[in-house]
Amino acid sequence: MNMDGKTVLVTGSTDGVGRHVAAKLAAGGAKVLIHGRDKARAQTLAEEIRRHGHGEAAFYQADLSSLAGTRQLAEAVLADVRRLDLFISNAGIGSQNQGPQRQTSADGYELRFAVNYLSGFLLAYLLLPLLKASAPSRIVNVASLGQHPIDFDDVMITRGYSGGRAYAQSKLAQIMLTIDLADELRGSGVTVNSLHPATYMNTTMVRAGGITPISTVEQGGDAILHLAVGDDMAGKTGLFFNGMQQAKAHPQAYDATARERLRALSLELTGLASA
Ligand SMILES: NC(=O)c1ccc[n+]([C@@H]2O[C@H](COP(=O)([O-])OP(=O)(O)OC[C@H]3O[C@@H](n4cnc5c(N)ncnc54)[C@H](OP(=O)(O)O)[C@@H]3O)[C@@H](O)[C@H]2O)c1
């Protein structure tokens, strides 16, 4: 992997598979914008990157459970870097982080929808001018095989809530965004793909769910890096992968009317509609 001269943003790179991917990209020579909430863990990764003598690291602390925090992250990145070759939207919470009860974001939205999907939607749109100016560039949305259709009459899941449903709804929303954005960006030199990295990797999210891990961050990391830097992915866009294999997502992802409803709602909820 030759990432010399490339700048990459990996959200949620203070831990788990995002951390692994950020370290790999830096080892390839990239300037890596590390993101997360935990400063101590970010510093450990930044020091590790500097010690290895490849690439560069900078830390951006932002809480994606707040749209203001998400906007601050985008503004800081846009102010600091002159190009962005790769945006990996990876930060996320699992079905059980912070307990099984329904939780809401700083803006009052269902928490998994806000952190796992809405913040990535907002970041992608705010970073698009820089991604376009840096083309060919790529966006990778780290989604999941866990996908639940969105009930447009109750997107915030006020009825029949479960952490699993909330997580899976947010992951399908990421895939719907991928297909939509890919269509919008066709011909711009910016490609957008999404994936299920691997099943039950040994990460904080999986352990918080009381699940015994069955795969490694190396396996999931390889799948993310394939979409992020793989030569065979050049020019390919709007696709969903299960690990290294192209796959079909939930049928709702291919429903143009549902995608349009989600897009309109997301523009409204993020304030982009009135921008
Ligand atoms: N683990 C799996 O088996 C699996 C399977 C399929 C898909 N995925 C997807 O892979 C991605 C990474 O998961 P992982 O297993 O590596 O998780 P993880 O180890 O729990 O790491 C999650 C990362 O997201 C960040 N994050 C969480 N909430 C945040 C918030 N409110 N604001 C900002 N950053 C936040 C964390 O940062 P701080 O710790 O600094 O707050 C951390 O860096 C997720 O999108 C997940 O849905 C994972």
Ligand as a Chemical Component Dictionary entry (heavy atoms), coordinates in Angstrom:
data_LIG
# 
_chem_comp.id                   LIG 
_chem_comp.type                 NON-POLYMER 
_chem_comp.pdbx_formal_charge   0 
_chem_comp.three_letter_code    LIG 
# 
loop_
_chem_comp_atom.comp_id 
_chem_comp_atom.atom_id 
_chem_comp_atom.alt_atom_id 
_chem_comp_atom.type_symbol 
_chem_comp_atom.charge 
_chem_comp_atom.model_Cartn_x 
_chem_comp_atom.model_Cartn_y 
_chem_comp_atom.model_Cartn_z 
_chem_comp_atom.pdbx_ordinal 
LIG N1  N1  N 0  -17.249 -5.401 15.788 1  
LIG C1  C1  C 0  -17.896 -6.043 14.836 2  
LIG O1  O1  O 0  -17.924 -7.287 14.778 3  
LIG C2  C2  C 0  -18.604 -5.277 13.760 4  
LIG C3  C3  C 0  -19.386 -5.974 12.826 5  
LIG C4  C4  C 0  -20.024 -5.257 11.816 6  
LIG C5  C5  C 0  -19.863 -3.882 11.736 7  
LIG N2  N2  N 1  -19.082 -3.237 12.664 8  
LIG C6  C6  C 0  -18.963 -1.780 12.543 9  
LIG O2  O2  O 0  -17.586 -1.438 12.588 10 
LIG C7  C7  C 0  -17.439 -0.104 13.125 11 
LIG C8  C8  C 0  -16.368 -0.109 14.201 12 
LIG O3  O3  O 0  -16.801 -0.982 15.241 13 
LIG P1  P1  P 0  -15.817 -1.590 16.329 14 
LIG O4  O4  O 0  -16.316 -2.946 16.603 15 
LIG O5  O5  O -1 -14.406 -1.355 15.944 16 
LIG O6  O6  O 0  -16.214 -0.670 17.590 17 
LIG P2  P2  P 0  -15.410 -0.162 18.876 18 
LIG O7  O7  O 0  -14.177 -0.953 19.094 19 
LIG O8  O8  O 0  -16.423 -0.102 19.949 20 
LIG O9  O9  O 0  -14.944 1.311  18.430 21 
LIG C9  C9  C 0  -15.901 2.291  18.167 22 
LIG C10 C10 C 0  -15.209 3.580  17.802 23 
LIG O10 O10 O 0  -16.237 4.560  17.570 24 
LIG C11 C11 C 0  -16.006 5.691  18.399 25 
LIG N3  N3  N 0  -17.251 6.259  18.891 26 
LIG C12 C12 C 0  -18.270 5.619  19.501 27 
LIG N4  N4  N 0  -19.220 6.498  19.864 28 
LIG C13 C13 C 0  -18.785 7.712  19.480 29 
LIG C14 C14 C 0  -19.314 9.025  19.589 30 
LIG N5  N5  N 0  -20.473 9.283  20.198 31 
LIG N6  N6  N 0  -18.587 10.058 19.094 32 
LIG C15 C15 C 0  -17.399 9.835  18.513 33 
LIG N7  N7  N 0  -16.844 8.625  18.373 34 
LIG C16 C16 C 0  -17.532 7.574  18.855 35 
LIG C17 C17 C 0  -15.158 5.193  19.535 36 
LIG O11 O11 O 0  -14.398 6.288  20.015 37 
LIG P3  P3  P 0  -14.088 6.572  21.607 38 
LIG O12 O12 O 0  -13.857 5.229  22.212 39 
LIG O13 O13 O 0  -12.879 7.445  21.577 40 
LIG O14 O14 O 0  -15.282 7.245  22.116 41 
LIG C18 C18 C 0  -14.297 4.126  18.879 42 
LIG O15 O15 O 0  -13.153 4.700  18.305 43 
LIG C19 C19 C 0  -18.828 0.301  13.622 44 
LIG O16 O16 O 0  -19.436 1.154  12.680 45 
LIG C20 C20 C 0  -19.574 -1.014 13.699 46 
LIG O17 O17 O 0  -20.960 -0.861 13.563 47 
LIG C21 C21 C 0  -18.458 -3.890 13.661 48 
# 
loop_
_chem_comp_bond.comp_id 
_chem_comp_bond.atom_id_1 
_chem_comp_bond.atom_id_2 
_chem_comp_bond.value_order 
_chem_comp_bond.pdbx_ordinal 
LIG N1  C1  SING 1  
LIG C1  O1  DOUB 2  
LIG C1  C2  SING 3  
LIG C2  C3  SING 4  
LIG C2  C21 DOUB 5  
LIG C3  C4  DOUB 6  
LIG C4  C5  SING 7  
LIG C5  N2  DOUB 8  
LIG N2  C6  SING 9  
LIG N2  C21 SING 10 
LIG C6  O2  SING 11 
LIG C6  C20 SING 12 
LIG O2  C7  SING 13 
LIG C7  C8  SING 14 
LIG C7  C19 SING 15 
LIG C8  O3  SING 16 
LIG O3  P1  SING 17 
LIG P1  O4  DOUB 18 
LIG P1  O5  SING 19 
LIG P1  O6  SING 20 
LIG O6  P2  SING 21 
LIG P2  O7  DOUB 22 
LIG P2  O8  SING 23 
LIG P2  O9  SING 24 
LIG O9  C9  SING 25 
LIG C9  C10 SING 26 
LIG C10 O10 SING 27 
LIG C10 C18 SING 28 
LIG O10 C11 SING 29 
LIG C11 N3  SING 30 
LIG C11 C17 SING 31 
LIG N3  C12 SING 32 
LIG N3  C16 SING 33 
LIG C12 N4  DOUB 34 
LIG N4  C13 SING 35 
LIG C13 C14 SING 36 
LIG C13 C16 DOUB 37 
LIG C14 N5  SING 38 
LIG C14 N6  DOUB 39 
LIG N6  C15 SING 40 
LIG C15 N7  DOUB 41 
LIG N7  C16 SING 42 
LIG C17 O11 SING 43 
LIG C17 C18 SING 44 
LIG O11 P3  SING 45 
LIG P3  O12 DOUB 46 
LIG P3  O13 SING 47 
LIG P3  O14 SING 48 
LIG C18 O15 SING 49 
LIG C19 O16 SING 50 
LIG C19 C20 SING 51 
LIG C20 O17 SING 52 
# 
